[in-house]
Amino acid sequence: MKIIISPAKSLDFETKATTSLYSEPRFLDKSEKLNKKLRTLSKKKISELMKISDDLAMLNYERNQEWELPFTLENAKQAIYAFTGEVFRGVDVVTLPEIKVPILQDKLRVLSGLYGLLKPLDLIQPYRLEMGTRLKVGRADNLYKFWDDQLANSLNEELDNDELLINLASSEYFKAVPKKVLKVPMITPVFKDFKNGQYKTIMTYAKKARGLMVRYIIENDVETLEELKGFNVDGYGFSEEMSTKTDLVFTR
């Protein structure tokens, strides 16, 4: 089983990771190419391109200028410990038993505008580059065209023909992994809360639930669809009648 999730805009590079284990991002040469482009952007251009405040534009201008290779434990941090936000709060890697970290490293992949596809222990430096950003790099008009089929092909190399690919990423990010290229069907869990007389997806809750499902899979050594349907954390339960072959709906 492989799981894909989105990154987070919020980052923590102040707190030290609880492990010294690390790996190197597969697409660092591509990341370097993207950063060379980002370095040419003024603070004003960054603000306009990313639709962020002047203060955030200044922060990310400085990040772009300071980004450098090689990555080490002194100038970078493991991705799963660096990203914060609801999904990563749900995973809560700091409290995950140490014996489970290698399993997390094997199963989880984080999609990223700058880094492409990250393993949890891949070192990263601070950045902001959402997948939907219309950054023109070479002949590519945006990041979807820049990454093209590379991320799907990378996943294909890791997946067995009968292995499950669990999509816990946002629509902005999983569009970077074209379904037509993948050699296995993509299974997408959907989380809905009952509010005002109907079930609906409330994004803040859904993001947290995605992280909780990642942790559930890792803690319980989930490998099959039936085992995945057993997810019952934080009040959620599987809804057979609301689900389809590829979309598994969990309600509470």
Secondary structure, 3 states (H helix, E strand, C coil): CEEEECCCCCECCCCCCCCCCCECCCCHHHHHHHHHHHHCCCHHHHHHHHCCCHHHHHHHHHHHHHCCCCCCCCCCEEHHHHECCHHHHHHCHHHCCHHHHHHHHHHEEEEECCCEEECCCEEECCCCCCCCCCCCECCECCHHHHHCCHHHHHHHHHCCCCCCEEEECCHHHHCCCCCCCCCCCEEEEEEEEEECCEEECCHHHHHHHHHHHHHHHHHCCCCCHHHHCCCCHHHCEEECCCCCCCEEEEEC
